[in-house]
Amino acid sequence: MSRCQILPKFAGEIRNQTFDFISSLAASETISTQVTTCTVYSGVDASPSSVIMGAATASGTIVTQKIGGGVAGVIYELLCKITTSAGQTLELSGYLAIVPDLP
C-alpha cells in the first residue's frame, strides 16, 4: 500500500479528496472500480465512516471522494482501493487530521 498526502480539514468543511494512481497504472490501463473507506487512526469517533460522503468517482488515473464532518482532534486513515482493467488491486492511503472550526 502506498501513502499519499492529505491536508488537514476543518470539522465543518466539505471537500473533494483526490487519490492519484498514475505511478501504478500502465499506459493503457484504466480504473474499473473504486471505493474509499475511513477508519480512526488516533482519537475517538464512534462513526468514522460518516466522514465519507457518497461514492468515489474515477476519471483517468484520479479517484475523487467527497469528505465532510469528523471529530476535531481525531486523525483518520482514508483508504482508496481500486481494481484495474489489467486485474490489479491497488491501494492508496493517507492520514486526515480534523481541526476545530475557526470562531
N, C-alpha and C positions, 0 to 999 in steps of 0.2 A: 504494500500500500504506500502510495506517495502522499506527501503533505503539501498543502497549499496555504498561502497567507490569507487570513480573513481579518478584516479590520473590525475593531470594536463597534458595537451598536448601542444606541440609546434604547432604554426599555420601551419607550413609546414609538420608536421608529419602525417603519415597514419599508423594506428594500429588497432588491433583487441581489442574490449572491450568485456569482458565476464560478464554474469549475471548468478549466480548460485542459482537455485531454490531448492537445496537439502533439506533444512529445511521445505519446504512447500509441498513436494510430499510424498505420501505413498510409501512403498517398491516396489510395482509392477506398480505404476502409471508412465506414460510417458508423454512427451510433444507432443501434437498433432499439434499445430500451434504456431507461434511466430512472433511478429512484434515489431520493435523498432522505436520510434519517438523522435524528438528533438525539443525543444522549448527554447526560450530565457528566462532565469530566471532574469538576470541582464545585462544591457548594451543594445546595439543596433545592430541588424543584421536583414536585411530585408528578408533573406532567410535561416533561421536556419535549415530547412530540408536538405540543401546541406551538412551538416556535416555527414549525414547518407549515406554510400556508399554501394549500393546493398542491398540484402535481408539478414535478420538474418537467422542463421542456428542453429539447436539444435543437441546436442549429449549427451545422458544421461540426466543429470539434468542441463546441462550448455547450455545457449544460447550465441552465438558469433555474434557480429555485427562489421563490419569494419567501422571505422570513420576516417574522414580527414577534413582538412580545418578549417574553423571557423575564427572568428574575434578576434584578440588579445585584451585582456581586457574584453571580454564577458564571462559570465558564463551561460552555457546551462543546461537544465534539460533533461537527457536521460531517457526515459520511455520504459521498456521492458514489453510487455504484452503477456501472453501465455494462451492457453487453454490446458487442460489435458485430458488424456484418461478417467478420472473419472468425467469429466464435469465441473471441476473447471476453473475459470478465475482468474489468479494471475498476480500481477504486482510487479516489482522491479524498483526503480528509483534511480538516483544519479545525483550529480552536476559535470559538466565538465568545468573546467577553461581552457581557452586558453591563453598561454603565448607567448610573441614575440619570433621569431626565434633568435638564437644567431648569432651575426655578423660573 
